[in-house]
């Protein structure tokens, strides 16, 4: 089992993007020889921009050096970066320090902000925040001093508060900006970093790394089977008979349209194959053959994802799978649509002995985050979990009182440090 994950540049993606940039520059080159000055300047700008962009991408494609190293202890940022000092109030402009090949324990990572496709921002502290919280809770748990307390007792108590105050004052807050989109599987790295930073147990962090490696780097494992990390379970009171209607936000109309388009595409292909002996009868349909094949493949892929979700729902809604367990699982961001203000997620689950990706969106669905992971219901005897909505809109079979109690328990778990 790999003890760490080494992240390099997405070399194949960079190479393909550079070839596309060269193709755009070649397509725009005839504008350089048009008589109009405006067209010549426009063509020169397009060609120059595409060539510079292509050269930068080729450099990244040729660079095979490690950029990030993730293990159960922390993150090592090998590539050059800058630490931006914060003033303790917010992310205001401050001094920057150039760094390279620096290791940061997970306890120092406070939060991760990532909006696709922009760089990810890591907010860190010079001292673990959990350390100050534990010391503060220890001081609050101490008994109040009696009225006849001696001067030495009062001085000792004040000294503890002063030491804690001085430590919090000396704490340095800073941020790091990482251009993760150029890295291999960079779109999912912020979610993994956020999840590892929120987990306090080292063995569970290693299990999360193994699960991430199994999902995104299966060649690194070879033929060795990897058991997915056991999700952390939380106590919750659930009724005996409830069911889950859907996984995330969905579009039933989209699945119906895909089914109809698949049927139509297969009908066109069947018509062409049937009339092969009479070429004159299929001459008008031949241009539709590539479109029909591509449409059938795309619709079949979409319907296969729908079948995976239905299989997971059928397994968790069985009577023997209840009462469910409330667990926390890692869920990754697959992409965002800023026009529709929508985020698309996925999480890996074992189905028929293979790791499959279950995808969903936040359309009429709000996943519940806790410590970098997301709350979900899992079958009693083990199996694929299903994320829950913050308002329990995908759960049926609850009366008003049961729904209110369950929502209160979930909100308490969500609010925990």
Number of C-alpha atoms within 10 A of each C-alpha: 13 12 10 17 19 14 21 21 23 19 20 14 16 21 19 15 17 24 17 14 22 19 16 15 21 14 13 18 17 13 19 18 11 13 9 10 12 12 15 18 14 14 21 18 15 19 23 14 13 22 19 14 15 23 16 13 22 19 14 22 21 13 14 13 13 15 19 20 17 22 21 22 19 21 21 18 20 17 15 12 18 16 19 20 20 20 14 12 7 8 14 11 10 12 12 15 10 9 13 12 13 13 15 15 15 25 21 18 25 19 19 21 14 19 14 16 13 14 19 21 18 20 21 25 18 15 17 16 16 14 11 15 12 11 14 15 11 10 15 10 9 9 7 10 11 9 6 6 10 10 9 9 12 12 10 11 15 12 12 14 14 12 11 16 14 11 13 14 10 11 15 15 21 23 21 17 18 21 13 25 18 19 21 20 16 20 23 19 21 24 20 22 20 22 24 30 24 20 18 13 11 15 13 17 23 21 18 24 25 23 21 20 19 21 17 12 15 15 11 13 14 10 8 11 10 14 11 18 18 14 20 12 15 12 10 13 13 17 14 11 14 17 19 19 14 19 23 25 18 17 10 10 9 13 15 12 12 20 17 13 18 22 15 15 23 17 13 20 19 11 14 21 11 11 13 12 10 10 11 9 13 17 13 10 12 15 10 14 15 12 13 21 16 13 18 21 14 15 21 16 13 15 18 12 16 18 13 17 19 14 13 20 19 13 16 25 18 13 13 12 16 19 20 25 23 25 21 24 27 23 23 21 20 16 17 16 10 10 6 8 9 13 16 17 18 18 20 22 20 15 14 7 7 9 15 16 17 21 22 24 22 17 15 13 21 17 20 20 19 19 20 21 23 19 29 23 20 25 21 14 12 12 15 18 27 25 26 25 21 17 18 18 16 18 15 13 13 16 9 8 9 14 17 13 13 18 16 12 13 20 14 10 17 16 10 8 9
